[in-house]
Amino acid sequence: MNRHRAVHQAAALLLSYPDPAWPQRVTQVTTALTQLPCVETELLHRFCRAAALTPPLDLAARYVTTFDRSRRRTLHLTHYTDGDTRRRGASLAALKARYREHGWEPDAGELPDFLPAMLEFAARCPQAGTPLLHQYRGAVDLLAQALDAYHSPYADVLRAVQRTVPAGPLPVPVPDAPTPVPFPILTTPGDEGVRR
């Protein structure tokens, strides 16, 4: 569904580190989502409004404190499913293989289980990406709970993602539509995420 693809792309952008291009990214997301009114996009708009009230340097510091300094709130989803075990290495290799199978190459600077990368993959290749998000739904739920407990505005972004990935059995796959996502992601060398 195109709405889910838009939510996944927006969430990928909003869960990425707030670098100097952050204000333009938020404007781009807000503008694109205005055309898709639904509960998921309202959650993303609420996050964007909260982020707009925070100075960029403070937002960057909060991002690091929220996601990089706590194992309970990491954006690396295999941490929740495999912990720090050898099994995690196999899971990361399987994710890389899945991306490559569909013509994607993970950014060398980030692990393939990085949630923004997985969301971008789901936005651009929903037939393969949606089942991947479904596979890691439990990890997304744990991260959302941890963000709620931390009273982080990023919890709204996770709630939007949760609404696009139903709990329970995986829905019947639909062929990928050739239509592009509503707004492209602009990349430069070293950006986080998955690139085609």
N, C-alpha and C positions, 0 to 999 in steps of 0.2 A: 504494500500500500504506500502510495507516494507520501502521505502524511507521516507515516512512520519513518520513511527515509529522511524526510526533512527534519524530524525530531532527532534522529540519530546523528545527522550531520551537524545540527546546531549544538547538541550535547557534546559532540567531539570537540567543537571549537571552544565551547564554554568551559570544558574541563581541561583544556590545555593551559600551560603556564601563561599568566598575563604579562606578556612581553610588551615592548613599546607599541606594537600594532594592535594591542588590546582594544582601545576605544573604537577603532575602525571595525574590528571584528564584531564587537557587540552591536554596533550600529547596523552592520550587514545582517547579522542574525535577527535583530529586532525587526528590521524592515521586511525581511523574507517571511518571518513568522506571522506578521500582521495579516498576511493573506490567507493564513490557515487557522482560523479561530477554533480552538478545541481546548479541552482540559490540559493536555500535555503542553501546548504552546503557552497557555496562561501560566503554568508553573515555570517555564523557561523565561517568560517575560518578568515574572516576579523576581527571579534570580537576577536578571539584567538590571532591574530597577534598584535592587539592593547593591549590586556591584557598582552601579553608577554613582552611588553616594560615598564610595570609598576611594580615597586617593590611590592612583596606580601603584605607588611604592608600597603603601600599606596593604593593598590587595595582593601584591606579589609576596610580601612577607607572610600574609595569612595563608596563601596557597601553600607555601613551603611548610609552615607549621601544621596545616591541616593534613596534607597528603604525604609529605616527605619525612616527617619526624615521628610518625606513629604507624606501627605495623597494623593497627586496627583500622586505619583509614587509608591504606595504600590503594593506588589506582592500578596496581599490578594484580590482576585477578587470580593468577595461579597461586599466589600467596595464600589465598583463602581455601583453595581446593587441595593444594599439595604441601603447603608450608615450606620449610627449608629442607627439603629432602631431595634425593636423586630423582624421584618421580617428577619433580618440578622441571628438571632439565628435559625430560622426555615430553612433558606437556608443552614446553616452550618450542621444542623442535617440531612437534606436531602442528602447532599454530603456524610456524613459519612455512611448513610444507603446505598447509591449507591455503595460506595467502598466495604462495607461488603457483599452486595448482590453478588458481583463478587469475593469474597474471599480475599479482601484486608483489611488491618487494618491501618488507618492513624497513623503516628507517634504521640505519645502522646505529644511531645514537639512542635508540629506545628498544626495550624488550617487546616482543610481539603480544604479550598479555596486557599491555598498557590499555586501559579502557578507552581513551580517546581514539587510539588506533583501531580497536575492535569496532567501535561505533562508526568510524569513517568507512571501514570495510563493509559493515552492514548497510550503510547508506548507499554505497556505490555498487554493491553486489549483494542485494538482499536475499537471493536464493541460497547463497552460501553463508552470508553474514548473519541472517536471522536465526538459523539453527545454532550458530556459534554463540550468539547472545543467549539463546535459550539454554544451551549447555552450561553457561556460566551464570544463569539467573540466581542461583543460591549465593554466589559471591557478590553479585550486584546487591542482593537483599542485605547481606551482612554489612557491606559498605554503606548502604542507605541507613541502616540502623545506627551504625557508628557515627555517621554525620548528624543524624537526628539527636543522638545523645550529646554530641559536641555543640549542638545548636548552630550548625554551620548553614549558611545560605545555599551551599552546594547541595544540600539535601533535596532541594526542589528540582535540581537537574536530574538527580538519581530517581526521584519519584516520576518524572516525565519518562525516563527510560523504562522504568518498571512497567508503566502503563502500556508500553509498546511491545513488551515481551511477556505474554501471559504465562502464569504459573500453570502447571499441569502438562498434559501431552502436547507435543509439538504440533502446531497446525499444519494442514496439508500445504506443501510448498506450491507457490505460484511462480511461473516463469518470470525471469527478470524482464522488466520493461525497458526498451531502449531509451526511454526519456531520461534526461539528466536530472540530478538532484536540483532543487530549486535555486541553490546558490553554490558556486564553485568554491573550493578551498584554495587559497593562494599559498603556494609553497616556495620556500627558499631552501638551499642546502642546509641541512642540520635541523630542519623543522622536526617536531615530534609527529609520530603517527605513521600511517601506512601510505605508501605512494605507489602509483601505477607505473 
